[in-house]
Amino acid sequence: MGLRWTDIYEVVIELDENHPDVDPQYVNFPDLMAWVLALDDFEETEAHCGEQILEAIQMAWIADRE
C-alpha cells in the first residue's frame, strides 16, 4: 500500500531524502503539494488534501530537521 496524506512522518522522510538542500520553513504550499504528489509511493490526489494537511507536513519536516 502506498503513501497517503495522513502518512505525515513517512512523507516527511521521503521529502527529506528527495530535497535535502531545501529549508522546509520556506517551502510554499503549492510546491509542497507538488513534491508530495511526485513521490514514487504516493497514491492519493490533491483533492484529498487541504491547507491543514500541508501545514502538518511542513511542521513535521521542520521538526525533523531540528
PyMOL commands that place a pseudoatom at each C-alpha (Angstrom):
pseudoatom trace, name=CA, resn=MET, resi=1, chain=A, elem=C, hetatm=0, pos=[0.000, 0.000, 0.000]
pseudoatom trace, name=CA, resn=GLY, resi=2, chain=A, elem=C, hetatm=0, pos=[1.357, 3.424, -0.948]
pseudoatom trace, name=CA, resn=LEU, resi=3, chain=A, elem=C, hetatm=0, pos=[1.624, 6.652, 0.955]
pseudoatom trace, name=CA, resn=ARG, resi=4, chain=A, elem=C, hetatm=0, pos=[-1.405, 8.795, 1.768]
pseudoatom trace, name=CA, resn=TRP, resi=5, chain=A, elem=C, hetatm=0, pos=[-1.819, 12.371, 3.000]
pseudoatom trace, name=CA, resn=THR, resi=6, chain=A, elem=C, hetatm=0, pos=[-2.234, 11.093, 6.567]
pseudoatom trace, name=CA, resn=ASP, resi=7, chain=A, elem=C, hetatm=0, pos=[1.145, 9.290, 6.480]
pseudoatom trace, name=CA, resn=ILE, resi=8, chain=A, elem=C, hetatm=0, pos=[2.823, 12.519, 7.525]
pseudoatom trace, name=CA, resn=TYR, resi=9, chain=A, elem=C, hetatm=0, pos=[6.025, 11.126, 9.007]
pseudoatom trace, name=CA, resn=GLU, resi=10, chain=A, elem=C, hetatm=0, pos=[6.642, 8.737, 6.131]
pseudoatom trace, name=CA, resn=VAL, resi=11, chain=A, elem=C, hetatm=0, pos=[6.005, 11.592, 3.676]
pseudoatom trace, name=CA, resn=VAL, resi=12, chain=A, elem=C, hetatm=0, pos=[8.499, 13.771, 5.576]
pseudoatom trace, name=CA, resn=ILE, resi=13, chain=A, elem=C, hetatm=0, pos=[11.175, 11.083, 5.333]
pseudoatom trace, name=CA, resn=GLU, resi=14, chain=A, elem=C, hetatm=0, pos=[10.662, 10.849, 1.571]
pseudoatom trace, name=CA, resn=LEU, resi=15, chain=A, elem=C, hetatm=0, pos=[10.654, 14.636, 1.141]
pseudoatom trace, name=CA, resn=ASP, resi=16, chain=A, elem=C, hetatm=0, pos=[13.837, 14.969, 3.160]
pseudoatom trace, name=CA, resn=GLU, resi=17, chain=A, elem=C, hetatm=0, pos=[15.556, 12.336, 1.016]
pseudoatom trace, name=CA, resn=ASN, resi=18, chain=A, elem=C, hetatm=0, pos=[14.378, 13.962, -2.231]
pseudoatom trace, name=CA, resn=HIS, resi=19, chain=A, elem=C, hetatm=0, pos=[15.048, 17.582, -1.199]
pseudoatom trace, name=CA, resn=PRO, resi=20, chain=A, elem=C, hetatm=0, pos=[17.989, 17.546, 1.245]
pseudoatom trace, name=CA, resn=ASP, resi=21, chain=A, elem=C, hetatm=0, pos=[19.128, 21.089, 0.429]
pseudoatom trace, name=CA, resn=VAL, resi=22, chain=A, elem=C, hetatm=0, pos=[15.728, 22.707, 0.976]
pseudoatom trace, name=CA, resn=ASP, resi=23, chain=A, elem=C, hetatm=0, pos=[14.823, 24.519, 4.185]
pseudoatom trace, name=CA, resn=PRO, resi=24, chain=A, elem=C, hetatm=0, pos=[11.253, 23.307, 4.792]
pseudoatom trace, name=CA, resn=GLN, resi=25, chain=A, elem=C, hetatm=0, pos=[10.434, 26.502, 6.664]
pseudoatom trace, name=CA, resn=TYR, resi=26, chain=A, elem=C, hetatm=0, pos=[10.485, 28.405, 3.362]
pseudoatom trace, name=CA, resn=VAL, resi=27, chain=A, elem=C, hetatm=0, pos=[8.600, 25.947, 1.138]
pseudoatom trace, name=CA, resn=ASN, resi=28, chain=A, elem=C, hetatm=0, pos=[5.286, 27.318, -0.108]
pseudoatom trace, name=CA, resn=PHE, resi=29, chain=A, elem=C, hetatm=0, pos=[2.220, 25.088, -0.099]
pseudoatom trace, name=CA, resn=PRO, resi=30, chain=A, elem=C, hetatm=0, pos=[1.841, 24.735, -3.893]
pseudoatom trace, name=CA, resn=ASP, resi=31, chain=A, elem=C, hetatm=0, pos=[5.440, 23.471, -4.143]
pseudoatom trace, name=CA, resn=LEU, resi=32, chain=A, elem=C, hetatm=0, pos=[4.995, 21.211, -1.121]
pseudoatom trace, name=CA, resn=MET, resi=33, chain=A, elem=C, hetatm=0, pos=[1.854, 19.696, -2.600]
pseudoatom trace, name=CA, resn=ALA, resi=34, chain=A, elem=C, hetatm=0, pos=[3.583, 19.111, -5.945]
pseudoatom trace, name=CA, resn=TRP, resi=35, chain=A, elem=C, hetatm=0, pos=[6.561, 17.464, -4.247]
pseudoatom trace, name=CA, resn=VAL, resi=36, chain=A, elem=C, hetatm=0, pos=[4.325, 15.151, -2.210]
pseudoatom trace, name=CA, resn=LEU, resi=37, chain=A, elem=C, hetatm=0, pos=[2.263, 14.206, -5.270]
pseudoatom trace, name=CA, resn=ALA, resi=38, chain=A, elem=C, hetatm=0, pos=[5.506, 13.428, -7.144]
pseudoatom trace, name=CA, resn=LEU, resi=39, chain=A, elem=C, hetatm=0, pos=[6.731, 10.919, -4.537]
pseudoatom trace, name=CA, resn=ASP, resi=40, chain=A, elem=C, hetatm=0, pos=[7.086, 7.453, -6.068]
pseudoatom trace, name=CA, resn=ASP, resi=41, chain=A, elem=C, hetatm=0, pos=[4.954, 5.682, -3.459]
pseudoatom trace, name=CA, resn=PHE, resi=42, chain=A, elem=C, hetatm=0, pos=[2.296, 8.386, -3.122]
pseudoatom trace, name=CA, resn=GLU, resi=43, chain=A, elem=C, hetatm=0, pos=[-1.108, 7.251, -4.326]
pseudoatom trace, name=CA, resn=GLU, resi=44, chain=A, elem=C, hetatm=0, pos=[-3.632, 9.965, -3.432]
pseudoatom trace, name=CA, resn=THR, resi=45, chain=A, elem=C, hetatm=0, pos=[-4.703, 13.055, -5.351]
pseudoatom trace, name=CA, resn=GLU, resi=46, chain=A, elem=C, hetatm=0, pos=[-4.649, 16.715, -4.420]
pseudoatom trace, name=CA, resn=ALA, resi=47, chain=A, elem=C, hetatm=0, pos=[-8.432, 16.573, -3.997]
pseudoatom trace, name=CA, resn=HIS, resi=48, chain=A, elem=C, hetatm=0, pos=[-7.883, 14.821, -0.661]
pseudoatom trace, name=CA, resn=CYS, resi=49, chain=A, elem=C, hetatm=0, pos=[-5.506, 17.481, 0.642]
pseudoatom trace, name=CA, resn=GLY, resi=50, chain=A, elem=C, hetatm=0, pos=[-6.083, 20.768, 2.395]
pseudoatom trace, name=CA, resn=GLU, resi=51, chain=A, elem=C, hetatm=0, pos=[-4.080, 23.532, 3.983]
pseudoatom trace, name=CA, resn=GLN, resi=52, chain=A, elem=C, hetatm=0, pos=[-4.128, 21.818, 7.385]
pseudoatom trace, name=CA, resn=ILE, resi=53, chain=A, elem=C, hetatm=0, pos=[-2.510, 18.678, 5.994]
pseudoatom trace, name=CA, resn=LEU, resi=54, chain=A, elem=C, hetatm=0, pos=[0.169, 20.651, 4.173]
pseudoatom trace, name=CA, resn=GLU, resi=55, chain=A, elem=C, hetatm=0, pos=[0.845, 22.662, 7.320]
pseudoatom trace, name=CA, resn=ALA, resi=56, chain=A, elem=C, hetatm=0, pos=[1.156, 19.456, 9.360]
pseudoatom trace, name=CA, resn=ILE, resi=57, chain=A, elem=C, hetatm=0, pos=[3.612, 18.022, 6.828]
pseudoatom trace, name=CA, resn=GLN, resi=58, chain=A, elem=C, hetatm=0, pos=[5.649, 21.225, 6.817]
pseudoatom trace, name=CA, resn=MET, resi=59, chain=A, elem=C, hetatm=0, pos=[5.739, 21.449, 10.633]
pseudoatom trace, name=CA, resn=ALA, resi=60, chain=A, elem=C, hetatm=0, pos=[6.773, 17.783, 10.922]
pseudoatom trace, name=CA, resn=TRP, resi=61, chain=A, elem=C, hetatm=0, pos=[9.502, 18.333, 8.316]
pseudoatom trace, name=CA, resn=ILE, resi=62, chain=A, elem=C, hetatm=0, pos=[10.803, 21.377, 10.200]
pseudoatom trace, name=CA, resn=ALA, resi=63, chain=A, elem=C, hetatm=0, pos=[10.772, 19.422, 13.483]
pseudoatom trace, name=CA, resn=ASP, resi=64, chain=A, elem=C, hetatm=0, pos=[12.579, 16.514, 11.813]
pseudoatom trace, name=CA, resn=ARG, resi=65, chain=A, elem=C, hetatm=0, pos=[15.398, 18.839, 10.780]
pseudoatom trace, name=CA, resn=GLU, resi=66, chain=A, elem=C, hetatm=0, pos=[15.921, 20.188, 14.317]
for i in range(1, 66): cmd.bond("trace and resi %d" % i, "trace and resi %d" % (i + 1))
show_as sticks, trace
zoom trace
